[in-house]
Amino acid sequence: MRKATRWLLSLVVLIGTATAGSASAGAATAAEPTTKDIKDRILAIPGMSLVEEKPVDGYRYFVLNYTQPIDHEHPSKGTFQQRLTVLHKSVDRPTVFFTSGYNVSTTPSRSEPTKIIDGNQVSLEYRYFTPSRPTPTDWKKLDIRQAATDQHRIFRALHRIYGKNWIATGGSKGGMTATYYRRFFPHDMNGTVAYVAPNDVNNDEDSAYDRFFRHVGTAQCRADLAAVEREALLRRGEMVKRFQDWAGKEKQTFHNTGSADRAYEVMVTDLVFGFWQYQPAETACAEVPKPTVSTDELWKWMDKVGGFDSYTDQGMEPYLPYYYQAGTQLGEPGYGYPNLAGLLKYPGINNSRTFVPKDIPMRFDPRAMPDVDRWVRHHARRMMFVNGQYDPWSSEHFEVGKGSRDAYVFTVPGGNHGSNIAKLKDADRTKATAELLAWAGVPAPEGTTPAPLAHPDKKLDRQETRRMPMLRP
């Protein structure tokens, strides 16, 4: 999750809603009038308010706020407004619950599962991403269980309207989020599709990343990348001056990292990760510059792959909640830089603590990820993980074990961090599509090849690849 792509209810009401959330999924589908306008039905939910409605052909699209407890274990201790969107097709269609794990986009779009099952889509902003951040901010309440409970309460509220099957999905940190939601509330969803979701079970053991970088792509491409990274540090003086001058003009600062020099070193050590994460290997390897390239060309290539703006305070701030979670629960990949031997001035700086202001305390919980991993291996039901062969984040991915049922792990050959079902091999794509349709309760007719049910729509079906701030998810 790296460079951004240029990215009070009363106590009585709160307690009443929380109590309703403990009921079974079946009890949630209480009879409600079907003649009322869908906007009126959604806004009749306690705690739900409308931000705006936008026109979308074939759908109704709402941007909403929902009142959530800051602490679900102690709902009387304050609330915040959590932003979400609803792409409404029909209450008679299944619903996809999407999250990027970051901010929610307020531009109408359909995730791949929504297109495949031809359903509604509820998209949720992850807690503590602005504007869904409590003030004052108690960072200790930003954890995977609190976030999963956010989803649970919204599902409970909307399932009274959308009573057909629900599918959880998301890519990258969103895929992680969809998985954690199923771990804590395994009976809410009828299925889960998690794309390119990292699974850092042991934050201190990251040898999988070193193995990945030793073998990914061709030997020539790996050698070219190693050489240009080294050249970037050999030219540190002129490149850092250019970085500092650019930052001054753009009013960008380096308080978190400490200086432009330190931020530049982090960026260089990230380049190989960002290259394989997003660049199409079949064409990008030929575009890796030689060490003799001009400084202008070196700057342009580094900016394309890494993004200088991602390493300033202003570039990091939108992803602060992610960096905090990486350093407290999610973990983050570590890998070696043998090609940069003798050139690093700040070894060990490339980690989440560097990106989170020092006045926000962080303590890592080593129990969180092993717990999720065990649950997936032993209890996963109707879950699908789609990874990319050339995606560094897939170095440590979720696995399903003997205790899982109707659960799958697919890999896109040559795929990067934008891997999806459509890019799978034919047999895998057919299997994944058929399973998803069955989970959604709209199986393909017998004797036909499973395929997306919704008609293509260029505007709605643009694939949004949310970059994990490249330093780690």
Disulfide bonds with the S-S distance in Angstrom:
Cys221-Cys285 2.04
